[in-house]
Amino acid sequence: MSRRRAHIAMAGIPAVSHVLPSLEIIRELVARGHRVTYANDPAVADLIAATGAELVPCTSRLPVADNDWPDDPIAAMGLFLDDAVQALPQLRAAYDQDPADLYLYDIGAYAARALAESQDRPLMQLSPTFVAWDGYDQDVAAHLRRLPGADAYRAKFAQWLAGCGASTTDVDAFSGRPARALALITRAMQPHADRVDTDTVTFVGPCFDATASVDGWTRPADAENVLLISLGSAYTRQPEFYRQCLAAYGNLPGWHVVLQIGKYTDPRELGDIPPNVEVHSWVPQRAILEQADAFVTHAGMGGCGEGLLAGVPMIAVPQAAEQFMNADRLVELGVASRIDTAEATAGTLRKALNDLVTDAEVARRSARLRAAARAEGGTPRAADLIENMLA
């Protein structure tokens, strides 16, 4: 394909789970010679700089740093709207005199869609989680519209759309129906995948560096099996859960355990660490999964994608938001067990691991899903589709 050098702008939010899924796409576009700018909070500047893209500082008011999200879904949605309202002037200051040829945006970055529509520029959503399907309004959105505060939220959103320059003024269409989207998840994780409009949405699978080796972690030579335990980056303040994991898998014959506890838990809260367990605040998860035999995960979409790409059976311990739905989907696919945090005792955790790794059918299904996920194209296909929009 003949390519022209273009200015491609990406706009996101500073939640790591929203930044990481598309970083390799950004890196690939830079490698193909495009000028790529990335509007996001300086808190994630290091992640963006590593791709070669140019950071456009756009401060965010989302409670990412202290992970202080409201339990009420309408209140949480209101935070994203408020963030978009204050972000749009920052984007205008950066891009009105230097418009991009194409805008890419995260599902939470409403301001970027408003900007692109006001400039009449092409735009594409990069979704790190599942997308809407035919019937989503009845299945999900209708319930949200009945919650306390929903009417006021929608009225505020409509008022903003009417004055921000966006050409899409319907709240539901603007927030949930992108004109074009890449779903950065494996199709197997999408609810009602057969009812997704494939004229506007393309599943490219998790977009990681396909050439990455296992550098970053070395499997111990005497490890017959490796188990990774990680609750991701946000909901990691779970010392009692970690203690149950240590009781379940510590000194388990034949198993080497890697336990990631995040930045909110002090390792001293865990007590004595068995010799077959290594504890870290952060680990190179994908490198470990490529060498692992099982995975205890919070069932965030990123972790699900990495687990499926690695072809490892999973124990899903969901913590928040869509993770409960993701956990159930992994169980439906036949490659995981779900254990809610309150039921995550040493006994249930140990039994789940044994049941999964001794089931030959789980291994066969994991291998099939691994092949399917890798066939979706990932980073190169995503970059090709983005470049096609520039033609």
C-alpha positions in Angstrom: 0.0 0.0 0.0 1.3 3.4 -0.9 1.3 5.6 2.1 1.5 9.4 2.6 2.9 11.0 5.7 0.0 12.3 7.8 -0.7 14.0 11.1 -2.5 11.5 13.2 -3.8 12.7 16.6 -4.7 10.3 19.4 -6.7 11.6 22.4 -7.1 9.5 25.6 -7.6 9.5 29.3 -4.9 8.8 31.9 -6.2 5.5 33.1 -3.5 2.9 32.4 -6.1 0.3 31.4 -7.2 2.7 28.6 -3.7 3.8 27.6 -1.9 0.5 27.3 -4.2 -1.3 24.8 -3.5 1.1 21.9 0.2 2.0 22.6 1.6 -0.5 20.1 -0.7 0.9 17.4 0.7 4.4 18.1 4.2 3.0 18.0 3.5 1.3 14.7 2.1 4.5 13.1 5.2 6.4 14.2 7.4 3.7 12.7 5.5 4.0 9.4 6.6 7.6 9.2 3.5 9.4 10.4 3.6 12.4 12.7 1.6 11.3 15.7 0.5 13.5 18.5 -1.1 12.2 21.6 -3.3 14.4 23.8 -3.4 13.1 27.4 -2.5 14.0 30.9 1.2 14.4 31.7 0.8 11.7 34.3 1.1 9.1 31.4 3.8 11.1 29.5 6.4 8.4 29.9 4.2 5.7 28.4 3.4 8.0 25.4 7.1 9.1 24.9 8.2 5.5 24.6 6.1 5.1 21.4 7.8 8.1 19.7 4.6 10.1 19.6 4.6 13.8 20.7 2.7 14.4 23.9 0.1 17.2 23.8 -0.5 18.0 27.5 -4.2 17.8 28.3 -4.8 17.7 32.0 -7.6 15.4 33.3 -9.7 15.7 36.4 -10.6 12.0 36.4 -9.8 10.4 39.8 -7.2 8.1 38.4 -4.3 8.8 40.7 -6.1 7.9 43.9 -8.5 5.5 42.3 -11.4 7.2 44.0 -14.3 6.3 41.7 -17.9 6.6 42.8 -20.0 3.4 43.1 -23.0 5.1 41.4 -22.7 4.6 37.7 -24.4 7.9 36.8 -22.0 9.7 39.0 -19.1 7.9 37.3 -20.5 8.8 33.8 -20.8 12.4 35.0 -17.1 12.5 35.8 -16.3 11.6 32.2 -18.6 14.3 30.9 -17.2 16.9 33.2 -13.7 15.9 32.1 -14.6 16.3 28.4 -16.1 19.8 29.1 -12.8 21.0 30.6 -10.6 19.1 28.1 -12.2 20.5 24.9 -10.7 24.0 25.3 -7.3 22.4 25.8 -7.7 20.4 22.6 -8.8 23.4 20.7 -5.8 25.4 21.8 -3.5 22.6 20.5 -5.3 21.6 17.3 -7.3 24.5 16.0 -4.1 25.9 14.4 -2.6 22.5 13.8 -5.5 20.2 12.9 -4.8 16.5 12.4 -5.6 14.6 9.2 -7.2 11.9 11.3 -8.3 11.8 14.9 -8.2 8.6 17.0 -9.8 8.6 20.4 -10.4 6.4 23.4 -14.0 5.6 24.4 -13.7 8.0 27.4 -12.3 10.9 25.5 -15.6 12.6 24.4 -13.8 15.9 23.7 -11.8 14.4 20.9 -14.9 13.4 19.0 -16.4 16.9 19.5 -13.2 18.5 18.2 -12.9 16.2 15.1 -16.6 16.8 14.2 -16.2 20.5 14.6 -13.2 20.4 12.2 -15.0 18.0 9.9 -12.1 15.6 10.1 -12.2 11.8 9.9 -12.1 10.1 13.3 -11.9 6.5 14.6 -12.6 5.2 18.1 -10.1 2.8 19.6 -12.1 0.8 22.1 -10.2 -1.1 24.8 -13.4 -3.0 25.8 -16.5 -4.4 24.3 -18.7 -2.2 22.0 -22.4 -1.7 21.6 -24.5 -4.3 19.8 -27.9 -4.3 18.1 -30.2 -4.3 21.1 -27.7 -2.7 23.5 -30.1 0.2 24.2 -32.7 -2.2 25.4 -30.2 -4.6 27.1 -28.1 -2.1 29.0 -28.7 1.6 28.2 -32.4 1.5 29.1 -31.5 0.4 32.6 -29.1 3.2 33.1 -31.6 5.8 31.9 -33.9 4.7 34.8 -31.3 5.4 37.5 -31.6 8.4 39.8 -29.8 11.4 38.3 -29.9 10.0 34.7 -32.2 12.7 33.4 -30.1 15.5 34.7 -26.9 13.9 33.3 -28.5 13.5 29.9 -29.7 17.0 29.9 -26.3 18.3 30.7 -24.7 16.2 28.0 -27.2 17.4 25.4 -26.6 21.0 26.4 -22.9 20.6 26.0 -23.3 18.9 22.6 -25.5 21.7 21.4 -22.8 24.3 22.0 -19.5 22.5 21.5 -19.5 22.3 17.7 -20.1 18.6 17.4 -22.2 17.6 14.4 -23.7 14.6 16.4 -26.1 16.1 18.9 -27.9 13.0 20.0 -26.5 11.9 23.4 -26.8 8.1 22.8 -25.3 8.3 19.3 -22.5 10.5 20.4 -21.5 8.5 23.5 -22.2 5.0 22.3 -22.3 4.8 18.5 -19.0 5.8 16.9 -19.0 6.3 13.1 -15.9 4.0 12.9 -14.2 1.9 15.6 -11.5 -0.6 16.1 -12.3 -3.0 19.0 -8.9 -3.9 20.6 -10.3 -7.1 22.0 -10.6 -10.6 20.8 -14.1 -11.2 19.2 -14.6 -14.1 21.7 -14.9 -11.6 24.5 -17.5 -9.4 22.8 -21.1 -9.9 24.2 -23.5 -10.7 21.3 -20.7 -10.5 18.8 -23.1 -11.6 16.0 -25.2 -8.5 16.6 -22.3 -6.0 16.3 -22.4 -3.8 13.2 -19.3 -4.9 11.4 -19.6 -2.0 8.9 -18.6 0.4 11.6 -16.6 -1.9 14.0 -13.7 -4.1 13.2 -12.3 -6.6 15.8 -8.5 -6.6 15.5 -7.8 -8.4 18.8 -5.4 -7.2 21.5 -2.7 -5.1 20.0 0.6 -6.0 21.5 4.0 -6.1 20.0 3.9 -9.4 18.1 7.7 -9.5 17.9 8.2 -9.1 21.7 10.3 -11.8 23.3 10.0 -13.1 26.8 12.6 -10.6 27.9 11.7 -9.0 31.2 11.2 -12.2 33.2 13.1 -15.5 33.4 11.2 -18.6 34.3 13.2 -20.4 37.0 14.9 -23.5 35.7 13.3 -25.8 38.3 9.8 -24.5 37.8 7.6 -27.3 36.6 4.6 -24.9 36.4 4.2 -21.1 36.6 1.2 -19.3 38.0 0.8 -15.5 37.7 -1.6 -13.7 40.1 -2.5 -10.1 39.2 -5.5 -7.9 39.9 -4.3 -5.3 37.3 -3.4 -1.7 38.1 -6.5 -0.2 39.9 -8.3 -2.5 42.3 -5.2 -4.0 43.9 -5.7 -3.1 47.6 -6.6 -6.6 48.6 -4.2 -7.9 51.2 -6.5 -10.6 52.5 -7.0 -12.0 49.0 -3.2 -12.1 48.6 -2.8 -13.9 51.9 -5.3 -16.5 50.7 -3.4 -16.9 47.5 -0.2 -17.5 49.5 -2.0 -20.1 51.6 -3.4 -21.8 48.5 -0.3 -21.8 46.3 2.7 -21.3 48.6 4.8 -24.4 48.8 2.5 -26.1 46.3 4.6 -28.9 44.8 5.8 -28.2 41.2 4.5 -24.6 41.1 6.4 -21.3 41.0 4.1 -18.3 41.8 4.5 -14.7 40.6 2.3 -12.4 42.7 1.7 -8.8 41.7 0.2 -6.7 44.5 0.1 -3.2 43.0 1.1 0.0 44.6 -1.6 0.1 47.2 -0.5 -2.9 49.3 2.6 -3.1 51.5 4.3 -6.5 51.1 4.7 -6.6 54.9 1.0 -7.0 55.2 1.3 -10.5 53.6 3.3 -12.1 56.3 5.9 -14.8 55.5 6.4 -15.3 51.8 6.9 -19.0 50.8 10.1 -19.8 48.9 8.2 -20.6 45.7 6.6 -17.2 45.5 8.0 -13.9 44.2 6.1 -10.7 45.1 6.2 -7.5 43.1 4.3 -4.2 42.9 4.4 -4.5 39.1 5.5 -7.2 36.7 5.9 -7.6 32.9 2.6 -9.4 32.7 2.7 -10.5 29.1 6.2 -11.8 29.2 5.3 -13.9 32.2 2.1 -15.2 30.6 4.0 -16.3 27.6 5.8 -18.7 30.0 3.0 -19.4 32.4 0.7 -22.3 32.9 -2.2 -20.6 34.7 -3.4 -17.1 35.5 -5.4 -15.6 38.4 -6.8 -12.4 37.0 -9.3 -9.7 37.9 -10.8 -10.2 34.4 -10.1 -6.7 33.2 -10.4 -6.7 29.4 -6.6 -6.2 29.0 -5.8 -9.2 31.3 -8.5 -11.3 29.5 -6.9 -10.5 26.2 -3.4 -11.3 27.4 -4.6 -14.6 28.9 -6.3 -15.7 25.7 -3.4 -14.7 23.6 -1.1 -16.8 25.8 -3.6 -19.7 25.8 -3.5 -20.2 29.6 -6.5 -21.3 31.8 -7.7 -18.5 34.1 -9.2 -18.1 37.6 -11.3 -14.9 37.3 -11.7 -12.9 40.5 -13.6 -9.8 39.3 -13.3 -6.5 41.2 -15.4 -3.9 39.5 -17.3 -2.6 36.5 -17.4 -4.9 33.4 -15.0 -7.4 35.0 -17.9 -9.4 36.3 -19.3 -9.7 32.8 -15.8 -10.5 31.5 -15.4 -13.2 34.1 -18.7 -14.9 33.2 -17.7 -14.7 29.5 -14.4 -16.5 30.2 -16.4 -19.2 32.0 -18.8 -19.5 29.0 -15.8 -20.0 26.8 -14.7 -22.9 28.9 -11.2 -21.6 29.9 -11.8 -20.2 33.3 -13.4 -20.5 36.7 -15.0 -17.5 38.5 -14.4 -17.0 42.2 -15.7 -13.7 43.7 -13.4 -12.1 46.3 -15.6 -13.0 49.3 -15.4 -16.7 48.3 -11.7 -16.6 47.4 -10.4 -18.9 50.2 -7.2 -21.0 50.1 -9.4 -24.0 49.5 -11.5 -22.7 46.6 -8.4 -21.1 44.9 -6.4 -24.3 45.1 -9.3 -26.5 43.9 -10.0 -24.2 41.0 -6.4 -24.3 39.8 -6.2 -28.1 40.1 -9.5 -28.5 38.2 -8.4 -26.2 35.4 -4.9 -27.6 34.7 -6.0 -31.2 34.9 -8.9 -30.8 32.4 -7.7 -31.7 28.9 -10.7 -30.0 27.3 -9.8 -26.7 28.9 -6.3 -27.0 27.4 -7.8 -27.7 23.9 -10.2 -24.7 24.2 -7.4 -22.4 25.3 -5.3 -23.4 22.3 -8.2 -22.8 19.9 -9.0 -19.4 21.4 -5.3 -18.5 21.3 -5.1 -19.3 17.6 -8.3 -17.3 16.9 -7.1 -14.3 18.8 -3.8 -14.2 17.0 -5.5 -14.5 13.6 -7.5 -11.3 14.1 -4.5 -9.3 13.0 -3.6 -7.2 16.0 -1.3 -4.2 15.6 -0.4 -4.4 11.9 -4.0 -4.8 10.9 -5.1 -2.0 13.1 -2.5 0.3 11.6 -3.5 -0.7 8.0 -7.1 0.1 8.7 -6.2 3.5 10.2 -4.1 4.3 7.1 -7.0 3.2 4.9 -9.0 6.1 6.4 -6.3 8.5 5.1 -6.7 7.4 1.5 
